[in-house]
Amino acid sequence: MRIKHIAMFAAAAIVSLSSVAGPQGAGKEVVTVHGSTAKQVRMPAFLFDRMQGEYSMEDGRVLNVTGTHDGHARSLYADLGNGPIEIVHVGAKRFVAVGQDLSLRFQGDKIPDTVFVRDGGAREVASTQR
């Protein structure tokens, strides 16, 4: 009988504590999540000009890299057939898309002739020759 009373007391204590440990004022708290972002590196003007062009992908798609400039501000955009996405220079002819899991790595001495595209993590989609 005594064990039954101890078990009931323990169960009541657990229920009581779990209701106290629950969220207080649910919906009133704000949680801010900061994702890791690649640090943008200043892009030289010659690199801006050389990256632009049309690249035929091995999987049949066409990658269009275009650019816009407003004074000294230069922006590059990559289009894999679903609309242009802004890409930022992160160093060594590498670019990442703004707000998406897409990265481009260009190869070539003066003018890039090969681009490696990674879409969705570390999976390599295709490489191409211009």
C-alpha positions in Angstrom: 0.0 0.0 0.0 2.8 2.3 0.9 4.5 1.8 -2.5 1.2 2.6 -4.3 1.1 6.0 -2.5 4.7 6.8 -3.4 4.0 5.9 -7.0 0.9 8.2 -7.1 2.9 11.0 -5.5 5.7 10.6 -8.0 3.2 10.6 -10.9 1.5 13.7 -9.6 4.9 15.5 -9.2 5.9 14.7 -12.8 2.6 16.0 -14.2 2.9 19.1 -12.1 6.5 19.8 -13.1 5.8 19.2 -16.8 3.0 21.8 -16.8 5.4 24.3 -15.2 8.2 23.5 -17.7 5.9 24.1 -20.7 6.2 27.3 -22.7 4.9 30.3 -21.0 3.2 32.9 -23.1 3.5 30.8 -26.3 3.4 32.8 -29.5 4.8 36.0 -27.9 8.5 35.1 -28.1 10.5 35.9 -31.2 13.3 33.6 -32.3 15.8 34.9 -34.8 17.7 32.4 -36.9 20.9 33.5 -38.7 22.1 31.2 -41.4 25.7 31.0 -42.5 26.4 33.2 -45.4 29.4 33.4 -47.6 31.4 36.5 -47.3 31.3 38.6 -50.5 34.6 39.6 -52.0 35.1 42.6 -54.2 35.0 41.6 -57.8 37.5 43.2 -60.2 36.0 44.8 -63.3 37.8 42.5 -65.6 36.3 39.5 -63.8 32.8 41.0 -64.1 33.3 41.2 -67.9 34.9 37.8 -68.4 32.3 35.7 -66.5 29.4 36.9 -68.6 28.3 34.6 -71.4 26.4 31.5 -72.4 27.5 28.1 -71.3 26.1 24.8 -72.7 25.7 22.4 -69.8 26.4 18.6 -70.2 22.9 17.8 -69.0 21.3 19.8 -71.9 20.6 23.1 -70.1 22.1 26.4 -70.9 23.6 28.6 -68.2 23.4 32.3 -69.0 25.6 34.6 -66.9 24.6 38.3 -67.3 25.6 41.4 -65.5 24.3 44.9 -64.6 26.2 47.9 -63.2 25.1 51.1 -61.6 28.1 53.3 -61.2 30.7 51.3 -59.4 28.2 48.7 -58.2 28.3 45.5 -60.3 25.9 42.5 -60.1 26.1 39.2 -61.8 23.1 36.9 -62.5 23.0 33.2 -63.3 20.1 31.7 -65.2 19.7 28.0 -65.5 16.4 28.2 -67.3 14.2 29.2 -64.3 14.9 32.9 -64.2 18.0 34.9 -63.2 19.4 34.6 -59.7 21.9 37.1 -58.3 25.3 35.5 -57.7 28.0 37.1 -55.5 31.8 36.7 -55.8 33.3 34.8 -52.8 36.8 34.6 -54.1 39.0 32.7 -56.6 36.4 32.8 -59.5 33.8 31.2 -57.1 30.3 32.6 -56.9 27.3 31.7 -54.7 23.6 32.5 -55.3 21.8 34.9 -53.0 19.2 33.0 -51.0 19.6 29.7 -52.7 21.9 26.6 -52.5 23.7 27.1 -55.8 27.4 27.7 -56.4 29.5 28.2 -59.5 33.2 27.8 -59.9 34.8 29.1 -63.1 38.0 27.8 -64.6 40.3 29.3 -67.2 43.2 31.6 -67.4 42.1 34.9 -68.8 38.6 34.0 -70.0 36.7 31.2 -68.2 36.1 28.2 -70.5 34.7 25.8 -67.9 32.2 26.3 -65.1 31.3 23.7 -62.4 27.8 24.0 -61.0 26.7 22.7 -57.6 23.0 22.8 -57.0 21.5 21.6 -53.7 24.5 20.8 -51.4 27.6 19.1 -52.6 26.1 17.4 -55.6 27.8 18.4 -58.8 25.3 18.9 -61.6 27.4 19.5 -64.7 30.5 21.1 -66.1 30.7 22.8 -69.5 32.9 24.3 -72.1 32.1 27.8 -73.5 
